[in-house]
Amino acid sequence: MGSALNIDQLLTAVWETVFMTFVSLFFASLFGLLIGILLYCTQSDGLLENRIINRIADVIVNVLRAIPFLILLILLIPITRALVGTMLGAKAALPPLIAAATPFFARMCVIAFQEVDKGTIEASKAMGASNSQIILKVLLPESMPAIVSGIAVTGISLVGYTAMAGAIGAGGLGNLAYMYGFARRNNAVLYTATVIIVLIVFAIQWIGDAIVKKIDKR
């Protein structure tokens, strides 16, 4: 390859990074939101107060958040192999990416829910609204700007995770930068991959900010 930049290889790496980031972001947002609702609703004075369930969910979230991503990649190899059939490639990176991002986003959802005015929730209860109605019609709409902002932050974290996953065989820009840039001393590849990663991060932040501006009625 010398000092040349292989455009086909670069485009494949960009696609793999985008695929890993947005597929894992979708599932992490979905699972994280559900876990966030569970944590918020089962806490003390919550809609469905249950200390045992809350404590178990809280411990699981804290443990997953405490494990560094590279170690999580290794620990989940048996699960990844069972689900995907291989531990190499972009699809193989999805289980550890989702496992790393879900607890992070769940915590951001809890923070978003805690910012919702408790008076609004109490007023909804007084008017006879059920717990599911309060969650769907009060809690989620009121916290949506903070949740969207949390999705953007999670997406940016995932771009960094894909780069780490790429360095050990998951493909994407991280793999390109390490294997064909750093290892082969090809600065053109290294710097191009880095710039594209930065541009993806900026794009996610810009999209997130634009959506928040549109939906934030405060």
N, C-alpha and C positions, 0 to 999 in steps of 0.2 A: 504493500500500500504506500510505502514511502511517506512523503509529506502531503500526499494528495488527500482530498476529501471525497469519499465515495457517497454520492448523493442518494443512491438507492438504499444504501446501508443506513444513512442518516434519516431518511424518511421512514424507514421501517422502525428505527429506534424511537422516533418521535411518536409514531402510531402506538407502539407498545407502551410508552410512558403515559400517553393520553388514555389508552385502554385501561391500564392498571389503575390510574388515578381515579377516573370517573366511575368505573364499575365498582371499585372498592368504596368510593365515596357514597354511591347510591345505597349500597347495603349497610355501610357503617351509619349513615344518616337514618335509615329505616330502623335498624336494630337499636341504635343509640337513643333515638327518640322514644321508642317503646320502653327501654330500660330507664331513661330519664323520667318518664311519666310514672313508672313503677316506683322509683326512688322518691319522687316528690309526693306521690299520693299515699305512700305507706309510712311516711315519716310522722313524727309526733305532731298531733293536730292536723294531719293530712286528711284528704277526703276518704281514704280507705286505710286508716291507721293500723299498721301491723308491724310491730317492732322486730319480730323474728324474720319475716320476709325482707324487711328493709335492711336488717343487719347482714343477712346472707348476701343480698344483691350488692350491698355496699362493700363488703369484703372482696367479692369476686371482681368488682370494678377496680378497687384499689390494687389488688394483686396484679391484674392485667396491665394496669397503668405503670406499675413499678418495674415490670420486666423490660429491659432494653430491647429495642426492635430486633437487633441482630440475634440476640439470644432467643427471642420469640420465634424467629425464622427457623432456627435449629430445632427448638422444642416441638414445633408443629410439623416437622417433616413427615412423621407417620400419618398424621391427619391429612396433610396436603397430598401425599401419595395415594391415600385411600379415596380422596375426593376427585383428584385430577389425573392420577395415574403416573405422575412424574413430579420431580422436585425442581425441574428446569423449565425456563420459559415464563412468559408473562402471566399465563393462567395459573401457574404454580405459585405465583406471588400473591394471588388474591386472598386465600385463607389467612395468612399472617397479616396482610395489610388490613383486612377487615377486623381481625382480632385486636390489632393495635389501635385502630382509629375509633372503634365502637365505644369503648369505655371513656375515651377522651371526649367524644361528642356527647355521650350521656351526661357527663359532668357539666358540660356547657349548657345542656338543656335544663338541668336542675337549676343552675344559676339564672337562666332566662325565666324559668317559672317563678322563682323566688322574687323576681322583680315585679311580677304582676300584683296589682293592688289587692290586698286581702279583703278590703271592703267590697270590691266588685264581686268577689267569690261569695262572700257572706250574703250580699244582696241577692245573688242568684239562688242561693240555698233558701233564703226567706221567701222567694217567689215560687218555690216548689220545684226548681230544676233538679233533675237527677244528676248523679255523679258523672255519667257519660256525657250528658248535655253540658255540664260545667267544663269538662275537659275539652270537648269539641267546639263549643260556642263561646267560651270565655278564655280558658287557659291558653289554648293554642293560638287563637287570633291575636290576643293581647301580647303574647311573647314572640310572635312570628318574626319581627325585625331582628331580635336578638338571636333567634334560632338560625335565620338565614346567614347572619354574620358569623355564627358558629360553624355553619356548613363551609363557608369560605375559608375560615381559619383551619378547619379540619382538612379541607382539600389541599391547602398549602403545605400542611404537615405531611400529607400523603405523597406529595411530589418529592419531598426529601426522603421519605421511606422508600419510594420506588428506586431512587438513586442508590440507596444502600442495598436494596434487594438485587439491583442490577449488577452490582459489584461482585456478587457471588452466584451469578448465572441466571437471573430472572429476565435478562434482556433490557431493552429500553435505553434511555440516554445515559444512565449511570453505568451500565455495562459497556456502552460505546466509549464513554469518557475514560473508563478505567482500562479496558482491554485493548482498545485501539488508539487511545490518546496517551494516557500515562505510561502504560506498560511498554508501548512501542515508541515512546518519546515523540509522538505526533501532536504538536501543539495546535495545529489547525483543527484537528478533531476534538481535542480537549477543550479548547476555548469556544468552539462552535456549540458543542453539547452544553457547556455551562451557560452560554448566552440564551440558548433555547429554553433551558430549565428556568432561568430567571424570567423570561418572557411568559412562560406558562403560569408561573406564580403571579406575575402582574395581571395577567388576563383573568385568573380566578378571583383575585382581589377586586378588580374593576367590575366584573360581573356581579359579585356579591354586594359591593357598595351601591351599584346601580339599582339592584332589586330592593335593597333596604330603603333607599331614598324613595322609591316608588310606593312601597307598602307601609312605610312609617307615617302614621297619621298624627303623631304627637306634636 
